[in-house]
Amino acid sequence: MKPLSIVMPFYRNRRMLFRQYLTWSLEWSADLKSQVEIIIVDDGSPEPAADVERPAGLLPALSIYRVLEDRPWHQHGARNLGAHVAKHPFLLLTDMDHVIPADTLSEVLAANDKGRVFTFGRVDAPMELTWRANDWSTMERTRRPNSTLKPHVNSFAMSRELYWRVGGYDEDYCGTYGTDGLFRRRLYEAARELHLSHAPLIRVSRDVIADASTRDVARKDGRAPDAKKRIADDKARRGVADQIATLQFAWEKVL
């Protein structure tokens, strides 16, 4: 097993982050906690991640970094920052509304392979708050046509070396929703995918926890449907079409 850094961006997800804290403190064994670090990247949230109450139980090693400006749809930059500050050679990148069961974490720790990208199946959390992540086998599956568990398109585990070898996320596309596929395409061109359909993440909907995800946050409003093409054309015009921009913002460590 190789130590793992888990990166999660945060933007006005106070209740959801507290739910993550409960899972990490109460449902992960001491052995699992000792092998991971959690990196929360507060993406300029008006409601800071550092202000969220932490439960009394033992948490894994935890760091919180804060982007110093509230930039529109800046998750690319937040993930790059998490990968930049990560201490361990392997990364697991996912969103705040995805909970990692202990079984899934054990699978990732055992399966680390720097030549592969690992993706996960996905199940949906029940419509109440008393569920435990380790009871994921009773939850509703999100399935592919071949009945295997469908993955979340922007949750991966991989080596830090691979992440930076493909350039990380291109921050020139920040402010434009739905451009994570550009990173995913480069990633799959460079490494083989191993889909861990038997090791899911748990998606928490806003019907369960109101601030679980930021899909309806106002900073995503007003984006033009052709924005991605306009950015790509501008990069080509400037002769930087293949140049990937990273860490173009100020940030600080707050915990």
N, C-alpha and C positions, 0 to 999 in steps of 0.2 A: 504494500500500500504506500502511496505517495501523498504527502500533505496537499490540501486543496484550499484555494481561495474562492469564496463565493461572493459574487458581485451583484448588488441589487440597487438600481436607481430608486430615488424617493422623490415624490412631488405631491405634497398635500395628502399623504397616505397615513395619517396618524393612527387611526384605529387598526388599519391593516398591519402596520409595523408592530404595534403592540401584540397583535395575534401571532405574528412571526416570532416575536420574543418568547411567547408562551410555548410555541412548538419547540423552539431550540432549547429552552431551559427544561421543559418537562418531558419531552418525548425522545430526545436524543440522549444516548448513553454517554457516560463520562469518557469512554474510549473514543466515540465518534467526535465529541466536542474537542478532544485533545488533538485531533488530526485536521481541523479546519480553522480558518479565520473567516469572519464575516466582514465584508466591506460594504457599508451603506454610503451611497453617493447622493447627498442632498443636492438636487439639481436647481438650486436657487429658490427653493420653496418658501412662500410667505409664512408657512407654518413649519419651522425648522425641525428636522429629524432629531436633533440633539435634545429637543424639549420633550420628546415622547418618553413617558414613564417606562422604566425597565423593571421587570419583576425581580423578586428577591432570589429566585433560583439561579444556579450557576449557568452562565451563558458561555458559548465558545468565545475565543478571542474576537473582539469586536472593535472596529474602527469606523468613524463617521467622518467623511470629507464633505465639504460644502463648496459648490460653485458660487462665486461671489456676485453673479448677475443672473436674474431670472430671464433666460433667453427662451424664445418660443421653440417648443418641441426639440429639446436639446439632449435627448437620450443617447444619441451617438457619442457626444462628448462625455456624458456621465459614464458610459461603459468604458471608454478609452481611459478615463481617469482611474477607474477601478482596476483595470488591467495594468496600468502604469505603477500603481502603488502596491499591488499585490506582492506578498512575500513568498508565496509558494509557487512551485513550478507548474501546477495545473490550475485551471480556472473552471468554474461553473458560473455561467452568466444567465440570469433569468430576470423576470419582472417581479415587482412587489406583490402582485396578486397571484403568484404561484408559490405554493407551499411544498417543501421538500420532505417527504416521509423519511424516517430513519432507514427503512429498507432500501430506498432509492439512493440515499447518501452512501450506504454501505456498498452498493453495486458500483457507484462511480469511483469510490476509493479503491476498490479491487480491480477495476477495469482500466485504470489510467494507462494510456498508450499514446505516446507523443505523435504517432503517425495517423491517428484517427480523430474524427469528430464524433462525439456521442450525443445523440438526441434521445428524447424521453417520450413515453406514452403520456396521455393526459386523462384525468378524471375530473368530474365536477363536484365541488363541495356541496353537501346537503344544504337545504334551505333553513338552517338553524345554526346556532353557535356552539353547540355542545359536542360537535364531532371532534374526533382525534385523527391526526394525520395518519397514524399507523393503522387506522381502520379503512384505508383507501380501497381495499378489495370489495367493499360493500357499496362503493360510490358509482355513479353513472359514468360509463365510459364514453369517450369521444373516439369514434372508430373510423378507420379508412374503409373503402369498399371491400378490401380483402379481410376485414374484421380485426386487423391488428390495431393497436391503440395509436391514434393520430397524434403527432407531436405538435407542440407549440412552435411556430416557425422561427421564433427568436430566442429560444432557450437551447443552450449548448454546453457541453463540457469539452475542453481541449487543453493542450499545453499552452503556456504563455508564449513560448517560442513560436508556435504555429500562429497564434493570434497576431503577433507583431510581424511575422514573416509575410502574412497576407495584407498587412498594412493597418489593421484595426478598422474602425468605422471612419468613413470619410465625413468629417465635420462640415465640409462645404455644403452638405445637404441638410444640415440642421435647420429646423423651421419648416421642413417638409415632411409630413407624415407618410409612412409606408415605404421609406427608402432603405430599410434594413436589408432588403433583398439584394442590394448591391454588395454588401459585405458577405451575405450568405453565398452568393454566386462565386466570389473569389475564394471563399473558404472551401467549398466543395470541389473547386478546380484543383486545390492544393492537397486535399486530404480525403481519405475514405470515410464515409459515414457508417457508424454502427448504431442502429436504432434499438434502444433498450425499451421495447414496447412493454416488457414485464416490470419496468421500473419507472412508474409515472410521477409526474408532478400533479399537484391538486390545484386546479383553477378555482379561484374564489370570485364569484360574481358580485356586482354592486348590489344585487338583491339580498345578498348575505351580509356583506360589510360595505356600507355605502361608499367609502373612499378607497375600495380595494384597487381600482384602476383609475387612470386619468383620461379615459377615452372622451369624456364630455367636458374636460377642462377648457375654459374659454380661450386659452392661448393657442389652441389648435384651430380656432375659427378663422375664416377668411383665407385659407390656403387655396391657391389656384390649382386647378386640376392638371395643368401642364407645367407646374413648377419644376418637377424633376428634369424634364427635357430642357427647360430654359437654363437650369444650372449646368447640365451636361454640355449644352451648346456654348455657354460662357466659358467653361473650363477648356473646351476645345479651342475656342477663339484665342484664349490667353496662352495656349500651348501647354496647359497643365492637366490635360484630360486624364492622364494616367498617374498624376501626382495625388497622393492621398494625404489630406490635411488632418492633423491630430493635435490635441491639447492647445487649442487656440483661445484659451480663456484663463482667467485668474481663479484660483481655488485655494482653500486652506484646510488643514486638518482641525476638526473641532472636538474629536474624542479619540 
